[in-house]
Amino acid sequence: MTFTAHWRGTSSSSEPRQLTSLSSLLDDQHWHHVVLRQKNSQLNLTVDKHTETVWTPEEFNLWDVKLLTVGAAQTTAGPRKNFQGCLENLMYNSVNLTELAKSNDQQVHIRGNVTFSCAEPVSVAVTFPGPHSFLQLPWTAPSSSGGMSIGFQFRTWNKAGLLLTFDLPRQGGEVWLYLNDARLYLQIQKGGRVLLELSAGSALNDGQWHVVDLTSRRGHLTVSVDKQGGVAHASPSFPVAVSNHIFFGGKSETLLAPTKPGLICCMFLTTVKNRIE
């Protein structure tokens, strides 16, 4: 999901034209700050402190807003859907439009099902907005059987990037789970030498949610994407378990081990277990 600014000419029959668009993955259940400012022919669109500047057409410089529509297009033409979500602090030239609507001001007309409260979601996605963003989770002592399970969902438009990594016990190597050319790869390496590599899935950069499961149990290693979408197996001669921490997204630059840039994505953690019977 991206935020897009459109412009329509003075003629009622003129088609809207896209001026600019900014950001992605905005439907991640987090709040996002959006500001639209115009000064003369310069229009600034800011989303979460990232700003895009465009120079507007000459007739747009005489911008005189007679009708401001929020949540839907002013016309029903075209395939666009109305906005479904929560808005707060809706301001226009320092006027709080939300307060006007709540007080039934005659200047404001409400259509459809609109409520003045926002229910917080039960679960919230983790967003990795850049290649150096990461989430570090502690891990308890590995189980004696070496069994473990890590499951999560992710969505992205990018073809490549690191999803997670962790060290094996007793300096046995490092595990990387990453996307390359929109395909999921699991690689275990030690001292620059690849000990094992698996791959599964394809076209995983379609912006849709994909389910990933990584399981190690009794000498058997499995990585799957979307359950039946792709499964890869291996029987390594060494135990695959987490030594102390898991890194989701990128990895701390302070560590000496080389790593890949993190995947720009949203992620839901579903399963993190250090023991499987």
N, C-alpha and C positions, 0 to 999 in steps of 0.2 A: 504494500500500500504506500503510495506516495502522495504528497500534497502538491496540488497543481493550481496555478492561477490562470484564469481565462479572461479574455476581453471580447466584448461584443460591440460592434460599431453603433453609430447613432440611429441607423435605419433599423426598424423593427424586423425586417426580413434578413438582416445580415447574420451570417453564421458566427458563432463564437470561435475565437482563435486562441490557442494555447500560447501564453506568454513565457511561462517557465514552470519547472517542477523541481521538487527538492525532497531529499531523504527517501527512505524505503523502510519496509517492515514496521510501519507505524501502528499496525494492529497487533501490538504485543502486550496489551493490557497494562501499559504504563501511560502516565500522563505526558503529554507533549505540549510544548509552548510554541505557539504560532503567532507571528506578528507580520502585518502587511502595512507598509508605510509608503506614501507617495510624496515626493517633493518635485514640483515642476514635471519634467518628463522622466524623472528617475523613480523607479518602483523597486522597493526592497522587500523581498520575501525571506523571513527568518523562521527556521524550524529548529528548535533546541540549540540555539546559538550559532547555527550554520546559516549564512546569509547568501542569497543569490540576488544579484542586481540586474535589472533589465531596463532598457530605454523604451518607453511606451510610444505608440503612434501619436501623431500630432493632435488628432481630435480627442484623444484620451486625456490630454493635458487639461482640458476644460471639465475634468471629472466633477460632476455635480450629482451626487447620489440622491435620487428621489425615492428609491425603494431598495432596501437591503434585505435579501432573503438568506436565512441561515438554515442549513440542513437539507436544502433541496434546491434544484434549479428553478429559475423564474418561469421557465416554460417546460412543458411536459414532453417536448420533442427530444428525440435521441434516446440512446440506450442507458443513460446514466441512472444509477440508483440513488435514492436518498440516503443521507448519512444516518447510521444507527450507532449510537454511542453516547458518551457524556461530554458536555462542554461546561466549563466554568470560567468565571471572570471574563465574560464576553463583553468587550468594550468597543465603542465606536466614538472616536474623538472625545475620549474621557467620559463618555456616557455609558453607564452600566446597563446594557440592554436586558440582562437577566432580571435585574431588579424591576425594570419597567414591565417586563412580562409577568412577573410574580404579583405586581400590584394592579394588574389588569388595566394598564395604561391604554387609552384609546388609540395611541399611535401604533400599538403592537397588535398584530393578529396572529393567533395560534391555530394551527391546523394539525389534525392527526393526534396521535397519542404522545403527549409531552408531559413529563413529570419533572419536578424540581428537586430531585434527589438522584444520587448515583450509588448504585450498589457495588461494593467492592467485590472483585472476583475471588473465588475460593482459592484458586491457584494462579500464580503469576509467572509469566515466562521470564527467563533471563535473556537480556539482549546484549550481544557483543557487537558494538558499533564500529570497531576498528580492529586491525590485524594484531594489535598488541593488548587487546582486552582479554582478560582471563578471570576465571573463578577458581580459587584454590580451596579444596576441601580436605580436611584431615582424614586419616584412615587408621582404624584401630589395628592392633597386631594381627597379622595374617593368620588364618585358621590353619590347623595342622594338616588338613586335607588339601590345602591350597585352593579350595573352591571359592569362586566369587561370581557375582553377577552385577552388571551395570546396564541400565536401560534408560533411554531418553528419547524425546522427540525433538526434531529440529526442522527449521525451514529457512531457505536462503535463495538468493538469486545469483550467488557467486559459484564459480566452477571449482575453486580450489581453496584450501585452507585447513588448518588443524582443528579438529573437534575436541580431542582429549589426549592426554599423555600421562604416563606414570612409570615409575621405576619398578623393576622386579626386585624381589628380596635378594639379599646377599650379593649385591652388585651384579645381578644376573643379566642386566641389560635394561633397555627402555622400550616401552610400548607406545606406538603412535597410532591413533585412529584419525584419519583425515580424508578429505575430499580431493580428488585430482581428476580433472576433466569430467566433473559432475558424477564421478563414481566413487564409492566408498572403499577405502583401503585400510587394512590393518597391517602394520609392520613392526616387527621386533628386531632390534639391532643392538649390537654391543661392540664398542670400540670401532665404530665405522663400518662394521660388517653386518650385513642383513642375515639374521638367523631364520626368519620366517616372514612370509607375506601372503595375505589373503585379500580378495576383492569381492565386492557384491554390489548389486544394484546398478542403476544407470539413470541418467537425466534427472539427478536429484536436486538440481538447481532451478526447479520450476516454481518456487515460491509456495509450494504445498507442504503440509506437515508430513514428515517421514519418521517412522518408528525404527530405532536401532537398538539391538540387544547384543551384548557381549557377555558370553558365559564361558567360564573355565571350570571344569569339574572332572576329577579323576583322570587327568591326563588327556582330556578331550577339550578342544577349544572350538567355539562356534561364534560366528558373527553373522547377524541377519539384518535385513532391511525390509520393513513393511511385511514382516512375517513370511508370506509366500512370495514376496517380490524378489528375494535373492538371499541365499544362504551359502556360507562357506565354512568348511570344517578343516581341522588339522589335529594331529596328535603329536605335539611337541615332546621332546625328550626331557624337558625341563618344566618345572611348575610355573604357571602364569598366574600371578597374584600381585596385589598392590603392596609396595614396600611401606610407604608412609603417607604420601599425599597424591591426590588426583588433581590435575589441571584441566579444566574445561575451557575451551577457546584457545587463546595463545598461551604462552608460557613466560614466566618471569625472566626478564632480561639479565637478572643478576646471576642466574645459574650458568655454569661453564659449558654445559652440554649444548650443542647447536640444536636449533629447533626450526620449525616452519612458522610462517605467519598464521595467526589464528583466522578461522573462518568468520566472516561477517554474517551473523545469523541470529535467530531467536531459538531458545531451547527450553524445553520442559524436562526436568529430571523426574523419572518415574521409579527407578529401582537402583539402589546402591546397597549391595549386600556383600559381606566378607565371609560368609559361610553358606554353603549349599550342601544339604544332606543327600 
